[in-house]
Amino acid sequence: MPKMGESIEQATITNWFVKTGDKIEEDDVLLEIATDKVDSEIPSPVEGVVDKILFRVNDLVPVGEVIAIINTGTNGSANTENGNSITTKSEELINQPTNQFNTEQSPSASNLPISNSNRFYSPLVKSIAREENLSQQELDSIPGTGKEGRVRKDDLIKYIEQKKSQPQPLTQPNITRPEPVEGQVSNKSKIHSSVSATDEIIQMDRMRKLIADHMVMSKQVSPHVTNMVEADVTNLVKWRERMKDIYQSKYKVKLTYMPVFTEAAARALRDFPMVNSSVDGDKIIVKGNVNIGIAVAKPDGNLIVPVVRDADKFNIAGLANSISNLAEAARNGKLSPDDIQGGTFSITNFGTFRNVMGTPIISQPQVAILATGTIEKKPAVVETEFGDIIVPRHKMFLSLSYDHRIVDGALGGAFLRRVADYLEQFDGNREV
């Protein structure tokens, strides 16, 4: 079972495209898997014959577990020394009950590099990388000429020949989940509710259960604090009213407020980089890139958070196009693993549902999330040279939930105020 990204520990097999005895080519699609992030088709890392399939459809399998045996021998038999070892292991696994996993790893795979990305590597490529002492970061950085950018043997050998000494990058942060304290209800505890004859019982689907677990984990890991401010966005509203038809005609994309919210957040993250960070034990990792996740509600009622990478480098048009494409892909189930990984900060828009404000839960391992409320026309006191007057203005609430281990009230308040300032000072003469 391949690793599909940071923090993903298991995946559900949703479909097999091969059966025992099928001959396959390298990069042929073997199966489809689903995680709490995205559904993905998994290609074969090698050419050969499918000897055994070790898990069934709907089985939940840990990352790194052997899920199928492919015989790469030319005689179609697995009776080599290594083949006998693998066959014995597969027989042990296949005889286990559904969803019961053997925690022992295959001897041939135990020392292989484990990728933090969604790239797939054949056993031969992993073996060469191990022998050459390549770090996983190096392996992930090698351009591949295989299908969908996969690294082939020739790509790896070429890289090794041209390799120059490079400093080791920081490793990805690991989230340490605290043990429940005495008297605390853990997310595994069952709380039973009485049921009457008029009640309807709905079984959670896979996605909803994973979202529930992640939300409980986030509240256990991070002490949440939420600050709120009200921003006067009259200039922004008037600008959008003036530009939306022009923008639609020019770019064929609807101009919403979210690109402007994202731009303001990205600028504020550059002003306050500690908010653009994560926690690894007792270390703070300040992220070099501003990758903003945008929460999208799917048609089935579940939530997914695709990521706009390097959001601080886009203009309004670029952000609008990226957000529109990601939202459309999310609703149609077309997101790739890359589209939902690597976020450093998140935004959720309560205003879509005409809600005034909200207190969102942080998406781990990030340390903050911004919520935007609905924009409403309100009476406001405005200072003029002739005295104070009451006039109608367009206003909205912004709320920031942050991890109080890293972000103190002063930093969280200053960051949120800066986002509001950027929105209030929006240039109504900007062109698109």
RACOR-V35416 format. One line per field, one symbol per residue. ss: DSSP state (~ for helix, > for strand, _ for the rest). phi: phi as a letter, one per 20 degrees, with the letter a starting at -180 (. if undefined). burial: 1 if it has 24 or more other C-alpha atoms within 12 Angstrom, else 0. A space follows every 10 residues. Layout:
# RACOR-V35416
ss->???
phi->???
burial->???
This chain:
# RACOR-V35416
ss->_________> >>>>>>____ __>>____>> >>>>____>> >>>____>>> >>>______> >>_____>>> >_________ ~~~~~~~~~~ ~~~~______ __________ __________ __~~~~~~~~ ~____~~~~~ ~_____~~~_ __~~~~~~~~ ~~________ __________ __________ __________ _____~~~~~ ~~~~~~~~~~ ~__>>>>>>> >>_~~~~~~~ ~~~~~~~~~~ ~______~~~ ~~~~~~~~~~ ~_~~~_>>>> __>>>>____ _>>>>>>___ __>>>>>>__ ~~~__~~~~~ ~~~~~~~~~~ ~_____~~~~ ____>>>>>~ ~~~_______ _____>_>>> >>___>>>>> >>>>__>>>> >>>>>>>>>> >>>_____~~ ~~~~~~~~~~ ~~~~______ __
phi->.feeqgmedb bdfdaddccg nfecdgnffe bdcccfeaeb edeffbercf ebdecegnfe cffnffdbdd eeffemdeee gffffffgff ffffeffgmd deffeggfdf dffdeedefd cfgfffffff felfffffff effddfflmf edgfffffff fefcfcffff effdeeefff efneeefefd dedfcdfefd ddfgfgffff ffffffgfff fdfeccdccd dedgffffff gfdffffgfe dmcfedeggf gfffffffff fcfffebbdc mddddefedd ddedfceege necccfdefl ffdeegffff ffffffffff femdfegffd dnfdacccdf fgdmefaacf efefefdabd ddefececfb edecfdofcd cfcecbedcc ebeffddegf ffffffffff ffffegffdf dd
burial->1111111111 1111011100 0011011111 1111111111 1111111111 1111110011 1111111111 1100000100 0000011011 0011000010 1100010000 0111111111 1111110110 0001110111 0101010001 1110111010 0000000000 0111100000 0000000000 0000000000 0000011001 1001111111 1101111111 1111111011 0011001000 0011111111 1111111111 0111111111 0001111011 1111111100 0111111111 1101011111 1111111011 1010111111 1111111111 1000011111 1111111111 1111110000 0000000000 0011111111 1111111000 1111111111 1111010000 01
